[in-house]
Amino acid sequence: MSTIRLFVIKRILRRIKNNVDHTDIKFARKGFEALVSKFNSPLPGFTYTPATIAGMKSEWVAPNGADESKVLLFFHGGGYATGSINTHRALVSQIAKNSGIKALIIEYRLAPENKYPAPIEDAANAYQWLLQNGFSPSQIAFGGDSAGGGISICTLLYLRDKNIPAPKCAIAISPWLDHTVSGKSFITNKDIDPMLVHEGIPYWSKQYLGDADPKSPYASPIFHDLKNLPPIYIQVGEEEMLLDDSIRFEELASQQGVTVILEIYAKKFHVFNAFWRVLPKAKEANQKLGEFIKDNLR
């Protein structure tokens, strides 16, 4: 049954992908919001509290019975140009529940209106807001998917370089870590990736980076010093074009003494975790993310 569900989901994703104009980012933003937000209404068993954190629209996600002295600071995906609280509430809720802590989702500034490194600065500001409002680094985990996974890892580098104490750990789901698009999977998986548009990745990258170097340290960390980062857990699908971003990051970070767990899920696609309602492997993956956070914040 799960194999049939996976096949159907991939077919639907390909149909949507094939009808998207990757050059119309504002339309994509509205479409993504309309399509996905219907699956991200508040869930029973959680308390959702709107907030303004460091000047950003944000939302606290608190599972019933959660340890509210600890927090997962989550950065949503969407190619740096789309996504919001309303597109990621359900996924974050599941990870928070599995972690036994509350989460905070922020809406960082989006491209093309805001260029690199605006999202990194926003993420760092949200983190420092937490430090100034009763949380210690040992009580905080970072998390994100896709572009948000990139923000999760790149903000760790930004904080390190600013001599700001790092959070205790980080998770990254299908992170975007190479804006030079030089990974071999970008070519080998372009025809099997059911979600990402091959021509769209470099185009959206340019919309985000503007005139910045694609190898900039807080955009493409695989070309830079990764020493002294906290433990990181990465999950990625075998069939996605960004697969090599995670593989190369894990290799480099491990060589530099960083603890990185990389899990590649066979036959899975970009941010398959969001389909936890219908894919048992997605639910299992989210449980593992929660256990990783729980173990590190214990």
Secondary structure as UniProt FT lines:
FT   HELIX           2..18
FT   TURN            22..23
FT   HELIX           25..37
FT   TURN            38..39
FT   TURN            44..45
FT   STRAND          46..53
FT   TURN            54..55
FT   STRAND          56..63
FT   TURN            64..65
FT   STRAND          67..75
FT   TURN            79..81
FT   HELIX           85..99
FT   STRAND          101..106
FT   TURN            111..113
FT   TURN            116..117
FT   HELIX           118..132
FT   TURN            133..134
FT   HELIX           137..139
FT   STRAND          140..145
FT   HELIX           147..161
FT   TURN            162..163
FT   STRAND          169..173
FT   TURN            179..180
FT   HELIX           185..188
FT   TURN            189..192
FT   TURN            198..199
FT   HELIX           200..209
FT   TURN            210..211
FT   TURN            214..215
FT   TURN            217..219
FT   HELIX           221..223
FT   TURN            227..228
FT   STRAND          232..237
FT   TURN            238..239
FT   TURN            241..242
FT   HELIX           243..255
FT   TURN            256..257
FT   STRAND          260..265
FT   TURN            266..267
FT   TURN            270..271
FT   HELIX           272..275
FT   TURN            276..278
FT   HELIX           280..297
//
